[in-house]
Amino acid sequence: MNKFYRMLVDPKATARWYLKAPLDQHGLEVDARLFTRGMPIGSTSVLSIPLRRHGREVDINFADFDMLVMSRRVVDEITSDFDLEIQRIPAEINGEVNYEIINPLASISCIDEAESEYLKWTENDGRPEKIGQFRMITQLKVRTDLAIESHLFRVTEWPIALLVSEALKESIESHNASGVTFSAV
């Protein structure tokens, strides 16, 4: 049976840098949610990512809306081991183009509602367009049979959740990638 893990910011990396949403070549903010929808974006020109807070560089970052940013070194290493459904967008941070925005193109509907703990939007929340959708998930559990062939994907019903297979988790850890931790789902 395949195991999956949610990739999360390492809570022990308190001195790390924090990233904002990317900027295009004209200095205009690019909506970071574009990189969490499981769909390719048209432009792949270099984007600039400003710092929200200065700190120690880490290999794996989550910028606004959990947009995934990884060092080129780590991306090159894991993509040599896995055929990932991703779009790689070069990113400049602090004047260096050593990072990439990773746009996971796989999105899988796999939440195990019977085993997860969550809240859904209701009529009382005043957001009629969201009624019935997941508002918050405090304990995510997935149906592994629905994601058996995937190594990196977003959860369709809750795209803030970025999941990796056990094999990819072990690869990331073996390459000593900093800034991230994993939680079994």
C-alpha positions in Angstrom: 0.0 0.0 0.0 1.3 3.4 -0.9 1.7 6.0 1.8 1.3 9.7 1.2 2.4 12.8 3.1 1.5 16.4 3.2 4.5 18.6 2.6 4.6 21.4 5.2 6.8 24.3 6.3 9.3 22.9 8.9 8.2 24.5 12.1 11.7 24.2 13.5 13.1 26.4 10.7 12.2 29.6 12.6 15.1 31.6 11.3 14.2 30.9 7.6 13.2 33.5 5.0 9.6 34.0 4.1 8.5 34.7 0.5 5.8 36.8 -1.0 3.8 36.4 -4.2 5.9 36.6 -7.4 6.2 39.6 -9.6 6.4 39.7 -13.4 9.1 41.5 -15.5 7.1 44.7 -15.1 7.0 44.5 -11.3 3.3 43.6 -11.2 2.1 40.9 -8.7 1.2 37.5 -10.2 -1.6 35.8 -8.3 0.1 32.9 -6.5 -3.1 30.9 -6.6 -2.4 30.3 -10.3 0.3 27.8 -9.2 -2.1 25.8 -6.9 -4.9 24.9 -9.4 -3.3 22.0 -11.1 -3.2 23.7 -14.5 -0.3 25.0 -16.6 0.2 28.7 -16.8 0.9 30.4 -20.2 4.1 32.3 -19.5 7.2 30.7 -18.1 9.5 33.7 -18.1 11.6 34.4 -15.0 9.5 35.8 -12.1 10.9 37.7 -9.2 9.9 36.6 -5.7 10.4 39.3 -3.0 11.1 38.5 0.6 8.4 38.9 3.2 11.0 38.5 5.9 14.8 38.1 5.6 16.3 35.0 7.0 18.2 31.8 6.2 17.7 30.4 2.7 16.0 27.1 2.6 15.6 24.6 -0.3 11.8 24.3 -0.1 9.5 27.2 0.5 5.8 28.0 0.5 5.1 31.5 -0.6 1.6 33.2 -0.6 -1.3 30.7 -0.9 1.1 27.8 -0.5 2.8 28.3 -3.8 5.7 25.9 -3.9 9.2 27.3 -4.5 12.2 25.0 -4.6 15.9 25.4 -5.2 17.0 24.3 -8.7 19.4 21.8 -7.1 16.6 19.9 -5.3 14.3 20.0 -8.3 17.0 18.7 -10.6 17.8 15.9 -8.2 14.2 14.7 -7.6 13.2 15.0 -11.3 16.1 12.8 -12.2 14.5 10.1 -9.9 10.8 10.7 -10.7 8.7 11.6 -13.7 6.7 14.4 -12.0 3.7 16.2 -13.5 5.0 19.7 -12.9 5.7 23.0 -14.6 8.9 24.6 -13.7 9.1 28.4 -13.7 12.5 30.1 -13.1 12.4 32.5 -10.1 14.8 35.2 -9.1 15.2 35.7 -5.3 17.8 38.3 -4.0 19.1 38.8 -7.5 19.9 35.1 -8.1 18.0 32.7 -10.4 18.7 29.6 -8.3 15.0 28.8 -7.5 11.9 27.7 -9.4 8.2 28.0 -8.8 6.9 24.5 -9.0 3.4 24.2 -10.4 2.1 20.7 -9.7 -0.1 19.8 -12.6 -1.7 16.7 -10.9 -4.8 17.3 -8.9 -6.6 14.3 -7.4 -9.9 14.0 -5.6 -9.0 11.7 -2.8 -10.2 13.0 0.6 -11.4 10.3 2.9 -14.3 12.2 4.5 -15.0 9.4 7.0 -11.5 9.5 8.4 -10.7 13.3 8.1 -11.6 16.1 10.5 -12.9 19.2 8.7 -15.3 22.1 8.5 -17.3 22.9 5.4 -18.8 26.3 4.4 -22.4 26.7 5.4 -25.2 29.2 4.6 -24.4 31.0 7.9 -20.9 31.8 6.7 -22.2 34.4 4.2 -20.3 32.9 1.3 -23.1 31.3 -0.8 -20.6 30.4 -3.6 -18.7 28.2 -1.2 -21.5 26.3 0.5 -20.6 22.6 0.9 -16.9 23.1 0.1 -14.1 22.4 2.6 -13.4 25.5 4.7 -10.7 24.0 6.9 -9.2 20.5 7.4 -7.6 19.9 10.7 -6.8 16.2 10.1 -6.5 15.2 6.4 -6.8 11.5 5.5 -6.8 10.4 1.9 -7.9 7.4 0.0 -4.6 6.0 -1.2 -6.2 3.8 -3.9 -7.2 7.0 -5.8 -3.6 8.3 -5.9 -1.6 5.1 -6.4 0.4 6.3 -9.4 1.1 9.8 -8.3 4.2 11.2 -6.5 3.4 14.9 -6.2 -0.1 16.4 -6.4 -2.6 18.8 -4.9 -5.9 17.7 -3.4 -8.7 18.8 -5.8 -11.2 19.7 -3.1 -8.6 21.5 -0.9 -5.7 22.7 -3.2 -3.7 24.1 -0.3 -2.8 20.5 0.5 0.3 19.4 -1.4 0.9 15.7 -1.1 3.9 13.5 -1.9 4.4 9.8 -2.1 6.5 8.0 0.4 9.2 7.4 -2.3 9.4 11.1 -3.2 9.4 12.1 0.5 12.4 9.8 1.1 14.1 11.2 -2.0 13.7 14.8 -0.8 15.0 13.8 2.6 18.0 11.9 1.1 19.0 15.1 -0.8 19.1 17.0 2.5 16.5 19.5 1.4 15.9 22.1 4.0 12.7 24.0 5.0 10.1 21.3 4.8 8.6 18.5 7.0 6.1 15.8 6.2 2.8 14.7 7.9 1.3 11.3 7.1 -2.2 11.5 5.5 
